[in-house]
Amino acid sequence: MQSWNDSAPIYQQLADRLAVQLLDGAPPEGEALPSVRQLAGQYLINPLTVSRALQALVDKGLVESRRGQGMYVTAGARDRLRRTERTRFLEREWPALRARLGRLGISSADLDWKDTQ
């Protein structure tokens, strides 16, 4: 299991990990996420930290709380998340990555663009 680091609060790191899982389709839209207790046990963190991470996903419209039933992935969550992450990558990460590739003398011919899906 990946450890936590000091780059961001643990709740945000957990929310980011859960968002990656949502991008990968786990759990599918309309399905329940594991309970707070299950996630706390899985990641060995405080349930309040898990609740805060889940609230961050609720705030982004990716999951919804169903009273007495738990948290469920909202319809369209994966597409919304993919659009947001794609925009973030192209605006923030890609320019820095492209610059680094240039400094290292790496061209597109040097890269393996095989489809990973």
N, C-alpha and C positions, 0 to 999 in steps of 0.2 A: 504494500500500500504506500502511496505517495505521502510523504510527510508534509506538515504545515510549515510555512516559512513566515518571515517577517515583512514580506512585501505588501500584505493587505491583511485586514482582520480575518480571523478564522471563519467567521460566518460568511464573509464575501468569497473566500476561497472555496468553501463548501457550495455556496450558490453557483459559483462558476463551474465546479465539477458536476453538479446536478444539471446545469444548463448544457454541458457537453453531452451528458447522457441523453438529454431531451433531443439534442441535435441528431444523435445516433438512433433515435426512435425508441428509447427505453425510459420509462414505459410509454406505450403508444398513447396518442391523444384519446381522451375520454377515460383512460385508466387511472387507477390510484397510484400514488407514490407510496413508498414504504412509510410506515408510521414514524413519528418523531422518535419514539423509543428505539425502533429498529435502526434508524439512521444514526442515532447517538451511539448505539452499541457497535455498529459497523465501523464508524469513523473514530470511535473512542473519544467523543467529545460530549460536553454538557448538553442536555436536551434544550436548554434555553438558547444555546448557540445554534442548534438545529432549527428551532422555531424562528429565530431571526433570519436564518438563511432562506427558509421557506417563505417568510414574509417578503424578502427581497424578490423572490420569484413571483409572488402574488402581485407585488407592486409593478412588475414588468408585464403583467397580464399573461404569464406563462402557465400558472397553476391557479386553481381556485379552491377555497375552503368550502367543504360541504359539511354543514353543521352535523356533528355526531358521526360523520362518515370518514373524514380525513381530507387529504389534499388530492386533487385530480388535475391531470393535464388538460388545459383548455383546448378547444377546437382551434386549429390554425396556429398553435404555439410554435411548432417546429418551423413553419414557414416564416413567421414573424422573427423568430430568433435567428434563423439563417440570414434573412435580409439585414438585420441589425449587425450581426457579426461580420457579414460580408462587407458592409459599408465601413465598419470599424477597421477591418483588415486593410481594405483598399486605401483608406484615408490616413491611417496611422502606421500600420506595420509594414505594408508593402514599400512605401518610399524608403524607409530605413533599410529594409532587406535588400532592395534593389541597389542602394548605395553601397552596402556592404559587399554584395556580389561584385559590383564594379571594382571596388578597392582590392578584392581578392583575385580579380581577373577571371571570374567565372562567367561564362556566357550561357545562353539558353541551350546551346549544343552540349554543354557539359552536364546538364541537368537531366534527370530521369523523370519524364512526365507520364509514366505509366499510370493508367487509371487504377486507383486504389479501392474502388467500390465494387 
